[in-house]
Amino acid sequence: MYKIIRKKELNPTVTLMEIEAPRVAKKAEPGQFIILRVSEDGERIPLTIADFNRCKGTVTIIFQIVGATTEELNHKNEGDFICDFVGPLGRATNTKGKKKVAVVGGGVGCAIAYPVAKKFFEEGTEVHAIIGFRNKDLVILEEEFKKASSKLVIMSDDGSIGKKGLVTDALRELIESGEKYDEVITIGPLIMMKFVCSLTKEYGIKTIASMNPIMIDGTGMCGGCRLTVGGETKFACVDGPEFDGHLIDFDEAMARSTMYKPFERKKHEETCNLFKMGDEINGR
């Protein structure tokens, strides 16, 4: 069992939890992920390691409430326990040998982008962070990105915070102003990453995309997280989750990502109703 040390609501649909998991914290690196089960009869879900503290023996996860399991997880509080917390899994981000990078995050993907930016920055790399959100109410980790980057650009769809527009608008502006990047790392919605990679391909800039497909066992056995990269089948759990963004078949990945949306929505609604009934019974 793994104890929840801290819980914080980052916005109405995104929650941060710090979990006591010393063995995972000891080995964790940016870019890796864990798989958890909230309860013994629950499903396994992958979540990226958003931060870790080796001294405290804790791992931080940030999740968006979209399905039954994340709804159940969000009903846990500080002092409660999670059944399983396995990791670190996947390959860590390669942060060596780069002088200047651009880290581009979108929405809850910024939770994955942050530890990557932080590691680059700690190693002396010049980090330009570009983070995008629909509006100011959905912004997460703004202060953390300020501390982990040489330059921070915030974009929003409606202009309620930062500049109005897309992360690709900001990235193009920086490139055309003369910024020379050794690498661009992009993490966020598939459609966002697709267009970031399309843009950087124009300029011949190496680009890494962090993929988060459907995943079950996290060991390469089930094949649920398969992707086509450079015409070859790869498994995000063991070969990734980071890949050369110019080689990923994003259209295939987007089609696969929608396969279980109706089922996920139905289970989320059922779980919400169960918690509401429980609250009513308990007079809350």
C-alpha positions in Angstrom: 0.0 0.0 0.0 1.2 3.5 -0.9 0.3 6.5 1.3 -0.9 9.8 -0.2 1.3 12.4 1.5 -0.1 15.5 -0.3 -3.0 16.4 -2.5 -3.6 19.6 -4.3 -6.2 20.7 -6.9 -4.3 22.5 -9.7 -7.5 23.3 -11.6 -11.1 22.0 -11.7 -10.1 18.8 -13.6 -6.4 18.3 -12.7 -5.1 17.1 -9.4 -1.6 16.7 -8.0 -0.7 13.9 -5.5 2.6 13.2 -3.8 2.9 9.5 -3.0 5.1 7.8 -0.5 7.0 5.3 -2.7 10.7 5.3 -1.7 11.9 2.5 -4.0 10.3 4.2 -7.0 11.7 7.6 -6.0 15.2 6.1 -5.7 15.3 5.2 -9.4 12.9 7.7 -11.0 14.1 10.0 -13.8 12.3 12.6 -15.9 10.4 11.1 -18.8 9.5 7.9 -17.0 6.1 6.8 -15.7 4.4 4.5 -13.2 1.4 2.2 -13.3 -1.1 2.3 -10.4 -4.2 0.6 -9.2 -6.4 2.5 -6.8 -7.9 -0.6 -5.3 -7.5 -4.4 -5.6 -10.3 -4.8 -8.1 -9.3 -1.6 -10.0 -7.8 -1.2 -13.5 -4.2 -0.4 -14.1 -3.5 3.1 -15.5 -0.2 4.7 -16.5 0.7 8.2 -15.1 3.9 10.1 -15.8 6.2 10.9 -13.0 5.8 14.7 -12.6 8.5 15.0 -9.9 10.3 13.0 -7.2 12.1 13.5 -4.0 14.7 10.9 -3.2 15.3 12.2 0.3 11.6 12.1 1.3 11.0 8.9 -0.8 8.1 10.4 -2.6 6.9 10.5 -6.2 4.5 13.2 -7.5 1.9 12.4 -10.1 -0.5 14.8 -11.8 -3.7 13.5 -13.4 -6.7 14.7 -15.3 -10.1 13.4 -14.2 -11.4 11.8 -17.4 -12.4 8.3 -16.6 -13.6 6.0 -13.8 -10.2 5.3 -12.3 -9.1 8.9 -12.2 -12.4 9.8 -10.6 -11.9 7.2 -8.0 -8.3 8.3 -7.4 -9.5 11.9 -7.0 -11.8 10.8 -4.2 -8.7 9.7 -2.2 -7.3 12.2 0.3 -4.1 12.8 2.2 -3.5 9.9 4.5 -5.4 7.5 2.3 -3.6 4.6 0.5 -3.3 3.4 -3.1 -3.1 -0.3 -3.7 -0.3 -0.6 -6.3 2.3 1.9 -7.5 4.8 0.3 -9.9 7.8 1.9 -11.5 9.7 3.6 -12.8 8.9 2.3 -16.2 9.9 3.4 -19.7 13.1 5.1 -20.8 14.3 8.3 -19.2 14.7 11.5 -21.2 18.2 12.0 -22.7 19.3 15.4 -21.4 23.0 15.1 -22.1 25.0 17.2 -24.5 22.4 19.9 -25.4 23.2 23.6 -25.1 19.7 25.0 -25.9 16.3 23.3 -26.1 12.7 24.2 -26.4 10.2 22.3 -24.3 6.7 22.6 -25.6 3.8 21.5 -23.3 0.1 21.6 -23.8 -2.6 21.3 -21.1 -2.1 18.5 -18.6 0.9 17.5 -20.7 2.7 20.3 -19.0 2.9 17.9 -16.0 5.2 15.7 -18.1 7.1 18.6 -19.7 8.0 20.2 -16.3 10.4 17.5 -15.0 12.1 17.4 -18.4 12.6 21.1 -18.5 13.8 21.0 -14.8 16.4 18.3 -15.5 17.7 20.2 -18.6 17.9 23.4 -16.6 19.7 21.8 -13.7 22.3 20.5 -16.1 23.1 24.0 -17.4 21.1 23.8 -20.6 19.4 26.9 -21.8 15.7 26.1 -21.7 12.9 27.9 -23.5 9.6 26.6 -22.2 6.4 27.2 -24.2 3.2 26.1 -22.5 -0.3 26.3 -23.8 -3.8 26.2 -22.3 -7.4 26.9 -23.4 -7.7 29.7 -20.8 -6.2 31.1 -17.6 -8.4 28.9 -15.3 -6.7 25.7 -16.7 -3.1 26.9 -16.2 -0.9 24.5 -14.1 2.7 24.7 -12.9 3.3 28.3 -14.0 5.6 29.1 -11.1 7.5 25.9 -11.5 8.2 26.5 -15.1 9.5 30.0 -14.3 12.1 28.4 -12.0 13.0 25.7 -14.5 13.5 27.7 -17.7 15.6 30.6 -19.1 12.6 31.9 -21.0 8.9 31.1 -20.5 6.1 31.8 -23.0 2.5 31.1 -22.1 -0.1 30.8 -24.8 -3.9 30.6 -24.4 -6.7 30.0 -26.9 -8.7 33.0 -25.7 -5.8 35.3 -24.7 -6.9 35.3 -21.1 -3.3 34.6 -20.0 0.0 35.1 -21.9 -0.4 35.5 -25.6 -3.4 34.5 -27.6 -2.7 31.7 -30.0 -1.1 28.3 -30.3 2.1 26.9 -29.0 3.2 26.5 -32.6 2.8 30.2 -33.1 5.2 30.9 -30.3 7.7 28.3 -31.4 7.7 29.6 -35.0 8.2 33.1 -33.7 11.2 32.1 -31.6 12.8 30.1 -34.4 12.3 32.9 -37.0 13.8 35.4 -34.5 17.0 33.5 -34.7 16.9 31.0 -31.8 18.9 27.9 -32.6 17.7 24.8 -30.8 19.6 21.6 -30.5 16.3 19.8 -29.8 12.6 20.4 -29.3 10.7 18.3 -26.8 6.9 18.3 -27.1 4.4 16.8 -24.7 0.7 17.3 -24.8 -2.4 16.4 -26.9 -1.6 14.3 -30.0 -2.9 16.9 -32.4 -0.7 19.5 -30.8 2.4 17.3 -31.0 1.7 16.5 -34.6 1.7 20.1 -35.6 4.8 20.9 -33.4 6.6 18.1 -35.2 5.4 19.3 -38.6 6.7 22.8 -37.9 10.1 21.7 -36.7 10.5 19.4 -39.7 10.3 22.5 -41.9 13.4 23.9 -40.1 15.3 20.6 -39.7 15.2 20.7 -35.9 15.4 17.3 -34.1 12.2 16.8 -32.2 11.2 14.3 -29.5 7.5 13.6 -28.7 6.4 11.9 -25.5 3.6 9.5 -26.3 0.9 8.3 -23.9 -1.2 5.6 -25.8 -3.6 3.0 -24.3 -1.5 0.9 -22.0 -2.2 -2.2 -19.8 0.8 -4.1 -18.4 3.6 -1.6 -19.1 6.1 -4.4 -19.9 5.6 -4.8 -23.7 3.5 -8.0 -23.3 0.0 -6.8 -24.2 0.7 -4.7 -27.2 -1.9 -2.1 -26.3 0.5 0.8 -26.5 1.8 0.0 -30.0 2.7 2.8 -32.3 4.2 3.0 -35.8 7.5 4.9 -35.8 9.5 5.1 -39.0 7.3 2.3 -40.5 8.1 0.0 -37.6 5.9 -1.1 -34.7 7.1 0.2 -31.3 5.8 -0.2 -27.8 5.6 3.0 -25.8 6.0 1.3 -22.5 9.4 -0.3 -23.2 10.7 1.5 -26.4 9.5 4.9 -25.2 7.5 6.8 -24.2 9.7 9.3 -26.1 10.2 8.9 -29.9 11.5 10.9 -32.8 8.5 13.1 -33.5 9.3 13.3 -37.2 8.9 9.5 -37.6 5.6 8.9 -35.6 2.4 8.1 -37.4 0.3 10.6 -35.5 -2.9 9.9 -37.5 -2.8 6.2 -36.5 -2.1 7.1 -32.9 -5.0 9.5 -32.8 -7.4 7.0 -34.3 -6.3 4.4 -31.7 -6.7 6.9 -28.8 -10.4 7.3 -29.5 -11.3 3.6 -29.6 -12.5 3.4 -26.0 -13.8 6.9 -25.5 -17.5 5.9 -25.3 -16.8 3.1 -22.8 -14.5 5.5 -20.8 -17.2 8.1 -20.7 -19.9 5.6 -19.6 -17.7 4.2 -16.8 -16.9 7.7 -15.6 -20.5 8.6 -15.4 -21.3 5.4 -13.5 -18.5 6.0 -11.0 -19.5 9.6 -10.5 -23.1 8.5 -9.7 -21.8 5.9 -7.2 -19.8 8.5 -5.3 -22.8 10.9 -5.3 -25.0 8.2 -3.9 -22.4 7.5 -1.2 -22.2 11.1 -0.3 -26.0 11.4 0.0 -26.2 8.3 2.2 -23.4 9.6 4.5 -25.1 13.1 4.6 -22.3 14.9 2.8 
